[in-house]
Every structure is written in structure tokens, then in C-alpha cells.
Amino acid sequence: MNALRSLIAGTVVVATLAACSGGGAAASVNPPSEADLTVDAEGNAFAQTTITLAAGEPTQLFFRNLDGQPHNIAIYTDADATESLFVGETITDDVILYQIPTLEPGEYFFRCDVHPDMTGTMVVEEQP
């Protein structure tokens, strides 16, 4: 009976660690066809630190959080993060399709508001 209890306890520990390790369900989700671009959070960093959007039109940004930690994407006018242009919902080991509003051409700063050291540059370009 003790061997069975040990086996059950070990199985619970392994299942719990697997669920908390990140890269779970979100890792297996492919971007939907309507997504204009994809950004992944993994290892407490953005996999894509420079992203490019088209000026003058809204963008559908597919965000995969592969960390098991809460993350979001927030867009600011500059690295001081004084004026937000978009603040996405925070998710944990999940995916979301953000609707980024129309932005003027230029360079913007993006970060995870939960982990402000997770940062990147968003380049918004005129389309030919």
C-alpha cells in the first residue's frame, strides 16, 4: 500500500511541475489566419524584440505566452512609458489575439507591464 501511495504522490508532483513549467498549451497553438504578426514571451523575454506594423490600419497581433508567468504587451510612445497607446490583457501560459489600433508611422516602445524589463521596439511603416 505504501508503494501505491508513493507512486500516486510522485505522479501528482510530476503533473504539477509539468503544468507550471511553461511551454504548455500555448506552445501548441498556431496563429489564426487573421493574425498580422506573432509575438512570443518565453524565458521572461520577448522572442521578437523588434516588430513592424503597417501605418494607417489596425493590426491583429497574436501573442503566445509560453512562460507560465503572467505577461502582456503594452505599447508606449517612448521608453519612459509615460503615454500608453495600447495596453493588452495580461495572460499566463495562454494565447490572445490583440487588436492594436491604427498608429502613425514612427518608432514606439513596447513592454510587458508585469515585467518592465521585457521590452522591444515597434516600427510602424508607411505601406507602398
Contacts in CASP RR format, 6 or more apart in sequence:
PFRMAT RR
TARGET T0000
AUTHOR 0000-0000-0000
METHOD contacts of the structure
MODEL  1
MNALRSLIAGTVVVATLAACSGGGAAASVNPPSEADLTVDAEGNAFAQTT
ITLAAGEPTQLFFRNLDGQPHNIAIYTDADATESLFVGETITDDVILYQI
PTLEPGEYFFRCDVHPDMTGTMVVEEQP
20 68 0 8 1.000
21 68 0 8 1.000
22 66 0 8 1.000
22 67 0 8 1.000
22 68 0 8 1.000
22 93 0 8 1.000
23 42 0 8 1.000
23 66 0 8 1.000
23 67 0 8 1.000
23 68 0 8 1.000
23 93 0 8 1.000
24 66 0 8 1.000
24 93 0 8 1.000
25 93 0 8 1.000
25 94 0 8 1.000
26 64 0 8 1.000
26 65 0 8 1.000
26 66 0 8 1.000
26 93 0 8 1.000
26 94 0 8 1.000
26 95 0 8 1.000
27 64 0 8 1.000
27 66 0 8 1.000
29 64 0 8 1.000
29 95 0 8 1.000
31 38 0 8 1.000
31 62 0 8 1.000
32 62 0 8 1.000
32 97 0 8 1.000
34 60 0 8 1.000
34 97 0 8 1.000
35 60 0 8 1.000
35 61 0 8 1.000
35 62 0 8 1.000
35 97 0 8 1.000
36 53 0 8 1.000
36 54 0 8 1.000
36 59 0 8 1.000
36 60 0 8 1.000
36 61 0 8 1.000
37 51 0 8 1.000
37 52 0 8 1.000
37 53 0 8 1.000
37 59 0 8 1.000
37 61 0 8 1.000
37 62 0 8 1.000
38 48 0 8 1.000
38 61 0 8 1.000
38 62 0 8 1.000
38 63 0 8 1.000
38 64 0 8 1.000
39 46 0 8 1.000
39 47 0 8 1.000
39 48 0 8 1.000
39 51 0 8 1.000
39 61 0 8 1.000
39 62 0 8 1.000
39 63 0 8 1.000
39 64 0 8 1.000
39 73 0 8 1.000
40 46 0 8 1.000
40 47 0 8 1.000
40 48 0 8 1.000
40 63 0 8 1.000
40 64 0 8 1.000
40 65 0 8 1.000
40 66 0 8 1.000
41 47 0 8 1.000
41 63 0 8 1.000
41 64 0 8 1.000
41 65 0 8 1.000
41 66 0 8 1.000
41 67 0 8 1.000
41 69 0 8 1.000
41 71 0 8 1.000
41 112 0 8 1.000
41 118 0 8 1.000
42 66 0 8 1.000
42 67 0 8 1.000
43 66 0 8 1.000
43 67 0 8 1.000
44 67 0 8 1.000
44 69 0 8 1.000
44 115 0 8 1.000
44 117 0 8 1.000
44 118 0 8 1.000
45 118 0 8 1.000
46 110 0 8 1.000
46 112 0 8 1.000
46 118 0 8 1.000
46 119 0 8 1.000
46 120 0 8 1.000
49 119 0 8 1.000
49 120 0 8 1.000
49 121 0 8 1.000
50 120 0 8 1.000
50 121 0 8 1.000
50 122 0 8 1.000
50 123 0 8 1.000
51 61 0 8 1.000
51 110 0 8 1.000
51 120 0 8 1.000
51 121 0 8 1.000
51 122 0 8 1.000
51 123 0 8 1.000
52 122 0 8 1.000
52 123 0 8 1.000
52 124 0 8 1.000
52 125 0 8 1.000
53 59 0 8 1.000
53 100 0 8 1.000
53 103 0 8 1.000
53 122 0 8 1.000
53 123 0 8 1.000
53 124 0 8 1.000
53 125 0 8 1.000
54 124 0 8 1.000
54 125 0 8 1.000
54 127 0 8 1.000
55 102 0 8 1.000
55 103 0 8 1.000
55 104 0 8 1.000
55 105 0 8 1.000
55 106 0 8 1.000
55 124 0 8 1.000
55 125 0 8 1.000
55 126 0 8 1.000
55 127 0 8 1.000
56 102 0 8 1.000
56 103 0 8 1.000
56 104 0 8 1.000
57 102 0 8 1.000
58 99 0 8 1.000
58 100 0 8 1.000
58 101 0 8 1.000
58 102 0 8 1.000
59 99 0 8 1.000
59 100 0 8 1.000
60 97 0 8 1.000
60 98 0 8 1.000
60 99 0 8 1.000
60 100 0 8 1.000
61 73 0 8 1.000
61 97 0 8 1.000
61 98 0 8 1.000
61 100 0 8 1.000
62 95 0 8 1.000
62 96 0 8 1.000
62 97 0 8 1.000
62 98 0 8 1.000
63 71 0 8 1.000
63 72 0 8 1.000
63 73 0 8 1.000
63 91 0 8 1.000
63 95 0 8 1.000
63 96 0 8 1.000
63 97 0 8 1.000
63 98 0 8 1.000
64 95 0 8 1.000
65 71 0 8 1.000
65 91 0 8 1.000
65 92 0 8 1.000
65 93 0 8 1.000
65 94 0 8 1.000
65 95 0 8 1.000
66 93 0 8 1.000
67 92 0 8 1.000
67 93 0 8 1.000
68 92 0 8 1.000
68 93 0 8 1.000
69 92 0 8 1.000
69 114 0 8 1.000
69 115 0 8 1.000
70 90 0 8 1.000
70 91 0 8 1.000
70 92 0 8 1.000
70 114 0 8 1.000
71 90 0 8 1.000
71 91 0 8 1.000
71 92 0 8 1.000
71 112 0 8 1.000
71 114 0 8 1.000
71 115 0 8 1.000
71 118 0 8 1.000
72 87 0 8 1.000
72 88 0 8 1.000
72 89 0 8 1.000
72 90 0 8 1.000
72 91 0 8 1.000
72 112 0 8 1.000
72 113 0 8 1.000
72 114 0 8 1.000
73 86 0 8 1.000
73 88 0 8 1.000
73 98 0 8 1.000
73 110 0 8 1.000
73 111 0 8 1.000
73 112 0 8 1.000
74 81 0 8 1.000
74 84 0 8 1.000
74 86 0 8 1.000
74 87 0 8 1.000
74 88 0 8 1.000
74 110 0 8 1.000
74 111 0 8 1.000
74 112 0 8 1.000
74 113 0 8 1.000
75 84 0 8 1.000
75 85 0 8 1.000
75 86 0 8 1.000
75 87 0 8 1.000
75 100 0 8 1.000
75 103 0 8 1.000
75 108 0 8 1.000
75 109 0 8 1.000
75 110 0 8 1.000
75 122 0 8 1.000
76 82 0 8 1.000
76 83 0 8 1.000
76 84 0 8 1.000
76 85 0 8 1.000
76 108 0 8 1.000
76 109 0 8 1.000
76 110 0 8 1.000
76 111 0 8 1.000
77 83 0 8 1.000
77 85 0 8 1.000
77 108 0 8 1.000
77 109 0 8 1.000
78 108 0 8 1.000
78 109 0 8 1.000
79 109 0 8 1.000
79 119 0 8 1.000
81 109 0 8 1.000
81 111 0 8 1.000
81 116 0 8 1.000
85 101 0 8 1.000
85 103 0 8 1.000
85 108 0 8 1.000
86 98 0 8 1.000
86 100 0 8 1.000
86 101 0 8 1.000
87 113 0 8 1.000
88 96 0 8 1.000
88 98 0 8 1.000
89 96 0 8 1.000
89 98 0 8 1.000
90 113 0 8 1.000
90 114 0 8 1.000
103 122 0 8 1.000
103 124 0 8 1.000
104 124 0 8 1.000
105 124 0 8 1.000
105 125 0 8 1.000
105 126 0 8 1.000
106 123 0 8 1.000
106 124 0 8 1.000
106 125 0 8 1.000
107 121 0 8 1.000
107 122 0 8 1.000
107 123 0 8 1.000
107 124 0 8 1.000
108 121 0 8 1.000
108 122 0 8 1.000
108 123 0 8 1.000
108 124 0 8 1.000
109 119 0 8 1.000
109 120 0 8 1.000
109 121 0 8 1.000
109 122 0 8 1.000
110 119 0 8 1.000
110 120 0 8 1.000
110 121 0 8 1.000
110 122 0 8 1.000
111 118 0 8 1.000
111 119 0 8 1.000
111 120 0 8 1.000
112 118 0 8 1.000
END
